[in-house]
Amino acid sequence: MHLVCPACATTNRIADERLGDEPVCGRCGVALMAAAPVNLGDEVVARFIAHTELPVVVDFWAEWCGPCKSMAPNFAAAARQMPRVRFAKIDSDAAPQASARYQIRSIPTLILFRGGNEVARLSGAIPASQLIAWIEQHL
């Protein structure tokens, strides 16, 4: 299994049976399977999405956005309940290249990627249970 470090963008190879052993990046030591969303910047996002073999759900958000703030705890709750899915957050203001690349027109916008390809997109804040159902529907 290949997992990309959210901090340094290094691709790490982890045996499938070791995913539950709290693997860390071989280069910088950051946790690769944390049960919480990771923050991604412009310099890491494309590699993280393209080379992480697990499904990736990205939440595009902004600090000034009220619905984004209400969505954050739901997104974190879903991350805790779905350990075989990587959850990432991208601040649209801090990562304008990623927002442009993925054509973000409103926030919060959630995009589910599998094998580096967009599988589904959803805009607006939703409860954790609906988020989990949406992800499962598209996996």
N, C-alpha and C positions, 0 to 999 in steps of 0.2 A: 504494500500500500504506500503510495506517495502522498506526503502531506507537506504543504508549503508553510514555512514559518511566517506568521503575520508580522513579525518585527524586522527580520533581515531578508526575507524572500528566498531563503535557502530551501531547496527541495530535500526532504528527509525521507528515507525509505524505512518503513516500520512494518514488521510482520503483523499480519491481521490479528493473530492471537495475542499480540502485545499492545493493541490499541487501548485496552483498559488498564494498562500499567503506568499511566500518566507519563507518556513519552515527552521528551524535551528536544528542542532543536540541538543538533550536534554542533552547530557553529556558535550560537549565542545563548543557549540554555533556556529559552522561552518555552512555556508549556504549549504543546501542539494539540492537545485534546481537552483543553479547559472546558468546563461545563458552563461557560459564559461567553457572550459575544465578544469578538475581538475587534479592535478598531483598526481600520486600514486606511492608508493614505495613497495618494496618486502613484507613488513609487513602488508599491507592493501589490495593489489590487489586481492588475491584469494577470500577473504571474500566479497569485494566490488562487484566482478563479480558474485559470487554465490548467494548472498542474496539480491541484488538490483532487485526489480521486474520489473522495466522499462528496455527496451533494453539498452545495454551498447556498445558503440563503443570505442575501445582502439587504440590509435596511438602509436606504438613503434617507438622511434626516438633516435637520439643522437646529442649532441651539435656540433660535428665536421661534421655532414652530411649536405651538401648543399641542396639536395632535401628535407630533413626533414625541414630545415628552410624555404624553399619556400612553403611547405605544411602547416605550422603552421597557417598562416592567413586564409587559406581556411577551415581548421579544426575548427577554432574559429568562422568563419562566419556560418558554418553549425550548430554549437552548438547554436548560437543565433536564428537560424531559426527553430530549432527542439526542442522545450522545453520539449517534452515528451520522449526524448532520452537522456541518460546520456553520456557525452563525457569525456574521460579520456586520459591522456598522461602518458606514462611510458618511462623514460630515460633508454635505454638499458644498458648503462654503469653503471648507479647508481643502477639498479635493475636487476642484472644478473640472479637471481633465477627465476624471472618472465619471462625473455627472454628465459631461458632454458625450463621452464615449458610449454610455448606456442610455442616452437620450432621456434623462430625467426631466420631466415637465412639471411634476407636482411631488410634494413630500407630505407624509412619508410614502415612499414607494418601496415595495419589497420585490426582489427578483430572485427566483430559484434557478440555480445553475446546476447542470449535471454534465460532467465531461467537458467543462469549459463553455458549454452552450446554454443559452437561456431557454428554460423549459416553461416558465410561467412568470407572470407579473401581476402585481396587485397594488393598488394605491389606496391609502386611507388606513386609519387605526382600527384594529380589530382585537378581540379578546384572544388570549393564548390558546384556548380550545379551538377556536376557528382557524387560527394560524396553523396549528398542528394538523387539523383536518385538511387544510388547503395544501400543506406540504405533502402529506400522505397521499392525497388525491393525485398529485403530479409526479410521484416517485416511481 
